Amino acid sequence: MNMGCSNSTPVINRFTYELKSFVNPAAGSYAEELSLWLTFSDKDGIDDIEEIVLTMVDEELEWRFTEFEWVKNVLGSYEHVGHVKIVGPESDFFPKGKYRVDISDKALNIDSRVFPISDSDIDFQSLVPTIESDGDNNWTLNSILTDVYIYALEGDSKIIGLTRLSSGKISLDESLYQIHPIYLFARYRERSLMSGPYFISY
């Protein structure tokens, strides 16, 4: 028996979720992904957490994440865990409905929150910004949104060279973007809109 544990129930203090629309121009594909983050407190610490479970309440859909599958941080007296790429059974559209997220510890103490992912009349796929080349590395931004950003991705997750773009013809930093895949990012209402990867050659 571990005398250091108080068998304390984890308590979700705050949780955030975001649906992302992603276009891969090279593959001609569209996908929706969910990011989910929990801020919780547990006297037994983050290592006592067994798993996070996301359930679509009215359907037989469930996602289970262990400590090897989530990102975790400590923010003062609170623990912060999440998963940044949750995809549905069909990756193009994430299923809409009522969801419950559970966080459980090794003693099977559980705290839960319920939230909706609602259908929308907005065609988010058409709003995703893209860039096109004329073949000579002259690029044009295609977007009706005004706040569009470009960035390069180093490794799996390091964002570098984040720059706001203007509509129409754009110039790209050869020294940065030639050696890394690049992506576009924008937001519209509650949704993140992304496209890429793009590969630049000079």
C-alpha positions in Angstrom: 0.0 0.0 0.0 1.3 3.4 -0.9 1.0 5.5 2.3 1.9 8.7 0.4 -1.4 8.8 -1.4 -4.5 10.4 0.2 -6.9 8.8 -2.2 -8.0 12.2 -3.2 -10.5 12.6 -6.0 -9.3 14.7 -9.0 -11.3 17.8 -9.5 -11.7 19.5 -12.9 -11.3 23.2 -12.3 -11.5 24.2 -16.0 -11.6 22.6 -19.4 -11.4 24.0 -22.9 -12.0 22.4 -26.2 -11.6 23.5 -29.8 -12.6 22.1 -33.1 -10.1 22.6 -35.9 -10.6 22.5 -39.7 -7.6 21.4 -41.6 -7.0 21.3 -45.4 -4.1 19.5 -47.0 -3.8 21.0 -50.5 -1.4 18.4 -51.8 -3.6 15.5 -50.8 -6.8 17.3 -51.6 -8.2 16.4 -48.2 -10.2 18.0 -45.5 -10.3 16.9 -41.8 -11.7 18.1 -38.5 -9.8 17.5 -35.3 -10.6 18.2 -31.7 -8.3 19.6 -29.0 -9.2 19.1 -25.4 -7.5 20.5 -22.3 -8.2 20.0 -18.6 -7.0 22.0 -15.7 -7.5 19.9 -12.5 -6.3 19.6 -8.9 -5.5 16.4 -7.1 -3.6 16.1 -3.8 -2.0 12.9 -5.1 -0.5 14.7 -8.1 -0.5 14.3 -11.8 1.2 10.9 -11.6 -1.9 9.5 -9.9 -4.1 10.1 -13.0 -5.0 6.9 -14.7 -6.7 8.1 -17.9 -8.9 10.6 -19.6 -12.0 9.3 -21.4 -14.0 11.3 -24.0 -17.4 9.8 -24.7 -20.1 10.8 -27.2 -23.1 10.3 -24.8 -25.8 9.2 -27.3 -23.5 7.1 -29.5 -21.1 4.2 -29.0 -18.1 6.4 -29.4 -15.3 6.6 -26.9 -11.7 7.8 -26.9 -9.3 6.8 -24.1 -6.0 8.5 -23.3 -3.4 7.4 -20.9 -0.4 9.3 -19.6 1.6 8.2 -22.7 -0.9 10.0 -25.0 -1.5 13.3 -23.4 0.5 16.5 -23.0 0.9 17.6 -19.4 2.1 20.7 -17.6 2.0 22.0 -14.0 0.6 25.5 -13.6 1.1 26.6 -10.0 -1.0 24.3 -7.8 -2.9 23.0 -10.8 -2.2 20.3 -13.3 -2.8 20.8 -17.0 -3.3 17.9 -19.3 -4.7 17.5 -22.8 -4.7 16.0 -26.2 -4.3 18.1 -29.3 -5.4 15.8 -32.1 -8.5 13.8 -31.5 -10.1 12.5 -34.7 -13.4 10.9 -35.3 -14.1 7.5 -36.9 -14.3 9.4 -40.2 -11.6 12.0 -40.2 -13.3 14.5 -42.5 -16.0 15.6 -40.1 -15.9 15.3 -36.4 -19.2 13.9 -35.1 -21.5 16.5 -33.5 -23.5 15.9 -30.3 -23.3 15.8 -26.5 -20.0 14.8 -25.0 -18.7 13.9 -21.6 -15.1 14.0 -20.5 -14.0 11.9 -17.5 -10.7 12.1 -15.6 -9.9 9.2 -13.3 -7.1 8.3 -10.9 -5.6 4.9 -10.1 -8.2 4.4 -7.3 -10.9 4.9 -9.9 -12.1 8.3 -8.5 -13.7 10.2 -11.3 -14.7 13.8 -12.1 -16.7 14.6 -15.2 -17.9 17.5 -17.4 -20.5 17.5 -20.1 -20.3 19.8 -23.2 -21.8 20.1 -26.7 -20.2 20.0 -30.1 -22.8 21.6 -32.2 -23.6 21.5 -35.9 -23.1 24.8 -37.7 -24.6 26.3 -40.9 -21.1 27.8 -41.7 -19.1 26.0 -44.3 -15.8 26.1 -42.5 -14.0 24.2 -45.2 -14.5 27.0 -47.6 -13.0 29.5 -45.1 -9.7 27.7 -44.6 -7.0 30.0 -46.1 -4.7 28.6 -48.7 -1.8 29.8 -50.8 -1.1 29.0 -54.5 2.1 29.2 -56.5 2.3 30.2 -60.2 5.2 27.7 -60.6 8.0 30.3 -60.1 7.6 30.6 -56.3 5.3 33.6 -56.7 2.6 33.0 -54.1 -0.9 34.3 -53.7 -3.0 34.1 -50.5 -6.5 32.9 -51.0 -8.7 34.0 -48.1 -11.7 36.2 -47.3 -10.4 36.5 -43.7 -8.2 39.4 -42.7 -6.2 37.8 -39.9 -4.2 35.0 -41.5 -0.8 33.8 -40.3 2.0 31.8 -41.8 4.5 29.7 -39.8 7.1 27.0 -40.3 7.1 23.8 -38.3 10.4 22.5 -37.0 10.1 18.9 -35.9 6.7 17.8 -34.7 5.6 20.8 -32.8 8.0 23.8 -32.7 6.4 26.8 -34.4 8.9 29.3 -35.9 8.6 32.4 -38.1 5.0 33.2 -37.2 4.0 36.1 -39.5 0.8 37.8 -40.4 0.0 37.9 -44.1 -1.7 40.4 -46.3 -4.1 39.4 -49.0 -3.0 39.0 -52.6 0.6 38.4 -53.6 2.9 37.5 -50.8 6.7 37.0 -50.4 8.1 34.2 -48.3 11.3 34.2 -46.3 13.6 32.0 -48.3 16.1 31.4 -45.4 13.3 30.1 -43.1 10.6 28.6 -45.2 12.8 26.7 -47.7 14.0 24.2 -45.1 10.8 23.6 -43.2 7.2 22.7 -44.1 4.9 25.8 -43.8 1.3 26.1 -42.7 -1.4 28.8 -42.6 -3.6 29.6 -39.6 -6.6 31.7 -39.0 -9.7 31.8 -36.7 -13.3 32.3 -37.5 -15.7 32.5 -34.5 -15.0 29.3 -32.4 -13.0 27.5 -35.0 -9.3 27.2 -35.9 -8.7 27.0 -39.7 -5.4 25.6 -40.9 -3.9 24.4 -44.2 -0.6 22.8 -45.2 2.0 21.5 -45.4 3.5 23.6 -48.2 7.0 23.1 -49.4 9.0 26.0 -50.9 11.9 25.6 -53.3 14.0 28.3 -54.8 
